[in-house]
Amino acid sequence: MNGVTRLRIIKGGLHPTVRRYNRHFSSAFATDTRLMGVIAMYIHWVGVQAETDSDDLHQFFYIDAEKFGIETYRGIEGNNAELLYETEQAMLGGLGGSKIDISENEAVFIIQKYARMAKELGSGLPEGKEEFAFILDRTCPLAPLEEDILFRKLCVMLENNEHTINYFLMRYFSKDAEAVKRLATRSITVSPAPNKRGETLCKNTIEPYINPSGVSYLCESLIENNNRYQLILSEIYMNAKRVSSFYIRSCFYVSVSEAAMMLSRPEYITVYEIMTEIEDMQKLIERLYPGAMRKERDGGFLYLQFKNNNDHLKESVYRLNDDVQGMFFITEQCQLIAVTYSLSAINRIEKELRAAMRTKLSLSGKYEFKDSVFYEFIQSDFPDFSDFVEYLNEFEPSD
């Protein structure tokens, strides 16, 4: 073939990643869960030369406002409704918040803010960061008043003093200065937190107290950091559902066993034998509870189904896991274990499972425990729950 010119075909057009710089903003929303320390956010972009659905770009962000900044990202090109729904459920399913429409400037501001935070904390941006790099290059500043309005958009409406106090203490112990500032009046003086690193508020009890200065609220807060527990006793004064003053009265460490006693609560467990393949049961659970969070554990698959709101923060007693509606554990030994913290919740779940999987499950046993035992089971070496219960009964005190 000497003397013949070889032709090389060069594909035209911009690289798909570069093309995304020509996106037009269509819509966006964020969850009103900022006071929980996390936000889920969605942006819909449309291509400049949008002739087909493939020019649409849907972006989902999971943002940790305390430790990571932008923690997770998912980008979807096109308008596959089923995939969009599944992704939205995966991102929003455990937050218990509502979707709040936000503007393009607000969306860009949020992404840039928490991208900077990720860089400052050294956590880095998540996989797929190239797809939202064009957002980081935009200029969409917000005035201080606009920034304050945006923050309020991202927060649920506070309905009573207990609501504010639980959120305030949660944010205070996690070292979330931005949220603490907005939950308190300008005159508040916040004493330094007991530890430098952020703690998790595991339980909080609130009691009103009438004293010569007026009505205050006495709080007993169990906090945890790296499996070390402290009990914090504090006093809070309120003004128009905001914290006007806050004092830590005492602080002391408690043992893990003492903390477990404080967190103890009844547990309701129903066990089924699975009459189909484990993979089929996983698909059925994921279809029945699309927002459930899945975790792979030794010995099986754990699903956490969360409540669709965070109303438990309005109560005088708050527990960290009060947002859990139910748990499902599919064991490698073909058992499905359903767990709740109330009788009404387990009755509802049993009804849902019967209606959806009548021929796929066989009832094996129903249990009520005065203390939590489920996590002890999944951390044990017992493959069968009934064997685990027999083991527990051996250590029950005799009458």
VMD Tcl script that draws the C-alpha trace (Angstrom):
set ca {
  {0.00 0.00 0.00}
  {2.96 2.32 -0.58}
  {1.94 5.79 -1.71}
  {-1.59 5.54 -0.28}
  {-2.48 8.24 2.18}
  {-3.96 6.82 5.38}
  {-6.94 8.77 6.68}
  {-7.60 9.16 10.42}
  {-11.13 10.04 11.53}
  {-11.27 12.63 14.28}
  {-14.56 12.87 16.18}
  {-15.94 16.37 16.31}
  {-17.60 18.25 19.14}
  {-16.59 18.89 22.72}
  {-15.81 16.19 25.20}
  {-18.96 15.33 27.23}
  {-17.40 16.72 30.40}
  {-16.65 20.04 28.69}
  {-20.15 20.21 27.19}
  {-21.55 20.44 30.66}
  {-20.18 23.98 30.93}
  {-22.96 25.04 28.54}
  {-25.80 23.91 30.77}
  {-28.76 26.17 31.52}
  {-30.33 26.08 34.97}
  {-33.81 24.59 35.06}
  {-34.71 23.99 38.73}
  {-33.29 23.01 42.11}
  {-34.38 22.01 45.59}
  {-32.76 21.33 48.95}
  {-34.09 19.62 52.06}
  {-35.01 21.67 55.13}
  {-32.74 19.52 57.31}
  {-29.84 21.88 57.98}
  {-30.48 21.72 61.73}
  {-29.91 17.95 61.57}
  {-26.43 18.71 60.24}
  {-27.04 17.34 56.75}
  {-28.70 18.50 53.52}
  {-29.68 16.70 50.33}
  {-29.79 18.83 47.21}
  {-30.86 18.45 43.58}
  {-30.15 20.56 40.47}
  {-31.60 20.08 36.99}
  {-29.60 21.51 34.07}
  {-30.63 21.61 30.39}
  {-28.17 21.80 27.48}
  {-27.96 24.94 25.32}
  {-28.82 22.97 22.16}
  {-31.37 20.75 23.88}
  {-32.88 18.66 21.08}
  {-33.10 15.34 22.93}
  {-33.56 14.23 26.51}
  {-29.89 13.26 26.68}
  {-28.98 16.95 27.07}
  {-30.56 17.02 30.54}
  {-28.27 16.64 33.55}
  {-29.70 15.82 36.97}
  {-27.35 16.27 39.92}
  {-27.87 14.98 43.46}
  {-25.68 16.03 46.38}
  {-25.52 14.75 49.95}
  {-23.93 17.40 52.15}
  {-22.59 16.94 55.68}
  {-22.46 20.41 57.20}
  {-20.31 19.26 60.14}
  {-17.49 16.97 59.05}
  {-17.19 16.44 55.28}
  {-18.86 19.16 53.21}
  {-20.04 17.56 49.95}
  {-19.96 13.89 50.94}
  {-21.73 12.12 48.06}
  {-22.58 13.02 44.46}
  {-24.71 11.31 41.82}
  {-25.11 12.65 38.28}
  {-27.71 11.33 35.81}
  {-27.89 12.28 32.14}
  {-31.24 11.94 30.41}
  {-34.68 11.65 31.98}
  {-34.99 8.05 33.14}
  {-37.86 8.54 35.62}
  {-37.25 5.27 37.50}
  {-33.53 5.94 37.95}
  {-34.22 9.51 39.07}
  {-36.75 8.32 41.65}
  {-34.42 5.63 43.01}
  {-31.56 8.11 43.30}
  {-33.72 10.71 45.01}
  {-34.97 8.11 47.51}
  {-31.42 6.97 48.22}
  {-30.28 10.55 48.91}
  {-33.34 11.87 50.76}
  {-34.90 8.73 52.24}
  {-33.26 8.93 55.67}
  {-33.41 12.68 56.27}
  {-37.06 13.15 57.24}
  {-37.24 16.55 55.57}
  {-39.27 18.39 52.95}
  {-38.05 19.61 49.55}
  {-37.67 23.39 49.34}
  {-37.29 25.11 45.96}
  {-34.14 27.23 45.66}
  {-32.81 29.57 42.99}
  {-29.77 29.09 40.77}
  {-27.72 31.55 42.82}
  {-28.69 29.77 46.04}
  {-27.85 26.35 44.59}
  {-24.45 27.52 43.34}
  {-23.73 29.23 46.67}
  {-24.44 26.02 48.61}
  {-22.24 23.84 46.39}
  {-19.36 26.32 46.46}
  {-19.64 26.79 50.23}
  {-19.48 23.08 51.06}
  {-16.84 22.38 48.41}
  {-14.64 24.92 50.22}
  {-15.46 23.23 53.50}
  {-14.44 19.82 52.10}
  {-11.14 21.31 50.98}
  {-10.50 23.01 54.33}
  {-11.27 19.81 56.24}
  {-9.09 17.74 53.92}
  {-11.93 15.34 53.10}
  {-11.80 16.15 49.39}
  {-14.63 16.14 46.86}
  {-16.52 12.92 46.08}
  {-16.28 10.74 43.01}
  {-17.79 12.44 39.98}
  {-16.55 15.89 40.95}
  {-15.64 16.59 37.32}
  {-19.36 16.71 36.51}
  {-20.02 19.62 38.85}
  {-16.71 21.45 38.37}
  {-18.49 24.05 36.20}
  {-20.60 25.05 39.24}
  {-17.45 25.85 41.21}
  {-16.31 28.23 38.43}
  {-19.50 30.30 38.45}
  {-19.90 33.64 40.20}
  {-23.13 33.77 42.17}
  {-22.46 35.66 45.40}
  {-25.18 36.21 48.00}
  {-25.53 39.32 50.12}
  {-25.52 38.72 53.93}
  {-29.31 39.14 54.06}
  {-29.76 36.69 51.15}
  {-27.46 34.21 52.89}
  {-29.53 34.49 56.06}
  {-32.75 33.95 54.10}
  {-31.25 30.87 52.46}
  {-30.21 29.40 55.81}
  {-33.76 29.84 57.11}
  {-35.09 28.12 53.98}
  {-32.92 25.11 54.83}
  {-34.33 24.88 58.37}
  {-37.63 23.40 59.46}
  {-40.08 25.75 61.18}
  {-39.59 25.53 64.96}
  {-42.92 24.83 66.67}
  {-42.22 24.85 70.41}
  {-39.45 25.46 72.96}
  {-38.55 21.76 73.12}
  {-38.10 21.77 69.35}
  {-35.59 24.62 69.56}
  {-33.78 23.25 72.61}
  {-33.19 19.80 71.13}
  {-31.87 21.27 67.88}
  {-29.77 23.82 69.77}
  {-28.08 21.19 71.95}
  {-27.56 18.89 68.98}
  {-25.83 21.69 67.05}
  {-23.95 22.97 70.11}
  {-22.39 19.63 71.00}
  {-21.46 19.00 67.35}
  {-19.59 22.35 67.31}
  {-21.87 23.79 64.60}
  {-21.31 27.48 65.35}
  {-23.32 28.70 62.34}
  {-26.49 26.91 63.44}
  {-26.01 27.77 67.14}
  {-25.82 31.46 66.24}
  {-29.12 31.33 64.38}
  {-30.92 29.36 67.07}
  {-29.98 31.85 69.77}
  {-30.60 35.52 70.42}
  {-27.78 37.98 69.78}
  {-27.11 38.40 73.50}
  {-26.38 34.76 74.25}
  {-22.99 33.80 75.66}
  {-22.12 30.21 74.81}
  {-19.59 28.65 77.15}
  {-16.88 26.49 75.60}
  {-18.08 22.94 74.94}
  {-16.68 20.23 77.25}
  {-14.49 18.75 74.48}
  {-12.83 20.29 71.44}
  {-14.15 17.72 68.97}
  {-17.81 17.46 68.07}
  {-19.97 15.05 70.04}
  {-23.17 13.25 69.14}
  {-26.28 13.97 71.18}
  {-27.61 10.48 72.00}
  {-30.41 11.42 74.38}
  {-31.83 14.59 75.87}
  {-34.52 15.16 78.48}
  {-36.10 18.58 79.09}
  {-37.98 19.74 82.17}
  {-39.41 23.23 82.75}
  {-38.23 24.86 85.97}
  {-39.87 27.83 87.68}
  {-37.37 30.01 89.53}
  {-37.16 33.63 90.74}
  {-35.78 34.71 87.34}
  {-38.71 33.19 85.46}
  {-39.14 29.87 83.64}
  {-36.06 28.01 82.48}
  {-35.51 24.51 81.11}
  {-33.28 21.95 82.80}
  {-31.68 19.54 80.34}
  {-29.93 16.23 80.88}
  {-27.91 15.38 77.76}
  {-26.08 12.14 77.07}
  {-23.36 12.77 74.47}
  {-20.88 10.43 72.80}
  {-17.52 10.77 71.09}
  {-15.44 7.78 70.02}
  {-17.42 5.47 72.34}
  {-16.83 7.72 75.36}
  {-19.97 9.06 77.03}
  {-20.65 12.16 79.08}
  {-23.73 13.35 80.91}
  {-24.20 17.12 80.62}
  {-26.62 18.99 82.88}
  {-27.55 22.43 81.55}
  {-30.07 25.23 82.03}
  {-31.62 27.15 79.14}
  {-33.73 30.31 79.01}
  {-35.96 30.97 75.99}
  {-37.31 34.05 74.24}
  {-39.72 33.73 71.27}
  {-38.60 30.13 70.59}
  {-34.93 31.11 70.55}
  {-32.29 30.42 73.19}
  {-31.58 33.61 75.13}
  {-29.09 32.13 77.63}
  {-27.43 28.79 78.19}
  {-25.41 27.48 81.12}
  {-23.68 24.14 81.65}
  {-24.21 23.27 85.32}
  {-22.24 20.01 85.46}
  {-20.45 17.54 83.24}
  {-19.14 14.07 84.03}
  {-18.22 10.85 82.23}
  {-20.34 7.71 82.45}
  {-19.41 4.15 81.54}
  {-20.58 2.38 78.39}
  {-22.85 0.13 80.50}
  {-24.37 3.17 82.26}
  {-24.97 4.82 78.88}
  {-26.60 1.63 77.60}
  {-28.99 1.68 80.55}
  {-29.91 5.30 79.82}
  {-30.58 4.46 76.16}
  {-32.45 1.25 76.91}
  {-35.97 0.92 75.47}
  {-38.45 -1.85 74.52}
  {-37.89 -3.67 71.25}
  {-40.44 -5.60 69.18}
  {-39.13 -8.28 66.81}
  {-40.92 -10.51 64.32}
  {-39.00 -13.31 62.59}
  {-39.91 -14.90 59.24}
  {-38.46 -17.79 57.27}
  {-37.77 -16.70 53.69}
  {-39.46 -18.97 51.14}
  {-37.63 -17.57 48.12}
  {-34.09 -16.64 47.07}
  {-32.31 -14.10 49.26}
  {-31.69 -11.88 46.23}
  {-35.42 -11.86 45.48}
  {-36.21 -10.91 49.08}
  {-33.73 -8.03 48.90}
  {-35.47 -6.71 45.79}
  {-38.88 -7.05 47.45}
  {-37.79 -5.12 50.55}
  {-36.17 -2.41 48.42}
  {-39.35 -2.12 46.35}
  {-41.62 -2.01 49.40}
  {-39.40 0.49 51.26}
  {-37.59 2.46 48.52}
  {-36.13 5.01 50.94}
  {-34.61 2.43 53.29}
  {-30.86 2.67 53.85}
  {-29.02 -0.56 53.09}
  {-25.94 -1.71 55.01}
  {-24.08 -4.94 54.39}
  {-23.19 -6.68 57.63}
  {-21.49 -9.93 58.54}
  {-24.17 -12.55 58.22}
  {-26.65 -10.57 56.15}
  {-28.10 -7.30 54.89}
  {-29.54 -4.61 57.16}
  {-32.18 -2.12 56.00}
  {-33.12 0.98 58.00}
  {-36.48 2.55 57.23}
  {-36.72 6.10 58.52}
  {-39.75 8.21 59.41}
  {-40.76 10.84 56.87}
  {-40.29 13.69 59.37}
  {-38.22 14.70 62.39}
  {-41.12 15.45 64.72}
  {-39.43 13.49 67.51}
  {-37.36 16.62 68.16}
  {-40.50 18.40 69.38}
  {-40.75 16.09 72.41}
  {-39.37 16.59 75.93}
  {-37.41 13.34 75.56}
  {-35.21 13.01 72.48}
  {-33.32 9.89 71.39}
  {-30.90 9.69 68.51}
  {-32.60 6.73 66.82}
  {-36.18 7.97 67.25}
  {-36.21 8.71 63.52}
  {-36.08 4.97 62.73}
  {-39.48 3.58 61.71}
  {-38.30 0.01 61.40}
  {-35.32 -2.25 60.65}
  {-35.09 -5.35 58.46}
  {-32.28 -7.88 58.57}
  {-32.03 -10.53 55.85}
  {-29.74 -13.24 57.17}
  {-27.59 -15.63 55.19}
  {-29.65 -18.41 56.80}
  {-32.79 -17.18 54.96}
  {-34.48 -15.37 57.83}
  {-36.11 -11.95 57.65}
  {-36.06 -10.15 61.01}
  {-38.31 -7.09 61.39}
  {-37.59 -4.75 64.32}
  {-39.37 -1.68 65.75}
  {-39.48 0.29 69.00}
  {-43.28 0.32 69.40}
  {-46.14 -2.16 69.24}
  {-48.09 -0.05 66.74}
  {-45.07 0.12 64.42}
  {-44.47 -3.65 64.40}
  {-48.19 -4.26 63.77}
  {-48.06 -1.93 60.78}
  {-44.94 -3.57 59.35}
  {-46.40 -7.07 59.79}
  {-49.50 -5.97 57.87}
  {-47.38 -4.49 55.06}
  {-45.26 -7.64 54.77}
  {-48.32 -9.91 54.71}
  {-49.93 -7.87 51.94}
  {-46.78 -7.69 49.79}
  {-45.12 -11.07 50.42}
  {-47.79 -13.52 51.58}
  {-46.27 -16.52 49.76}
  {-42.65 -15.46 50.21}
  {-42.54 -15.49 54.02}
  {-43.47 -17.90 56.79}
  {-43.92 -16.53 60.32}
  {-41.40 -18.08 62.68}
  {-41.76 -16.10 65.92}
  {-42.76 -12.85 67.60}
  {-40.84 -11.33 70.50}
  {-41.01 -8.38 72.87}
  {-37.90 -7.38 74.81}
  {-37.75 -4.80 77.58}
  {-34.25 -3.86 76.41}
  {-32.67 -3.66 72.95}
  {-31.13 -6.94 71.80}
  {-31.23 -6.69 68.01}
  {-27.80 -5.13 67.50}
  {-26.37 -7.63 69.95}
  {-27.73 -10.38 67.68}
  {-26.27 -9.03 64.43}
  {-22.90 -8.62 66.14}
  {-23.02 -12.18 67.46}
  {-22.07 -15.43 65.71}
  {-25.59 -16.83 65.90}
  {-27.01 -17.58 62.42}
  {-30.54 -18.25 63.73}
  {-32.48 -15.78 65.87}
  {-34.31 -18.45 67.90}
  {-30.94 -19.93 68.95}
  {-29.86 -16.46 70.03}
  {-33.03 -16.09 72.15}
  {-32.37 -19.45 73.82}
  {-28.87 -18.25 74.62}
  {-30.28 -15.09 76.21}
  {-32.77 -17.11 78.27}
  {-29.93 -19.11 79.82}
  {-28.74 -15.93 81.48}
  {-32.15 -14.74 82.70}
  {-32.29 -14.67 86.53}
  {-34.44 -17.44 87.98}
  {-37.41 -16.60 90.21}
}
mol new
graphics top color blue
foreach p $ca { graphics top sphere $p radius 0.5 }
foreach p [lrange $ca 0 end-1] q [lrange $ca 1 end] { graphics top cylinder $p $q radius 0.2 }
display resetview
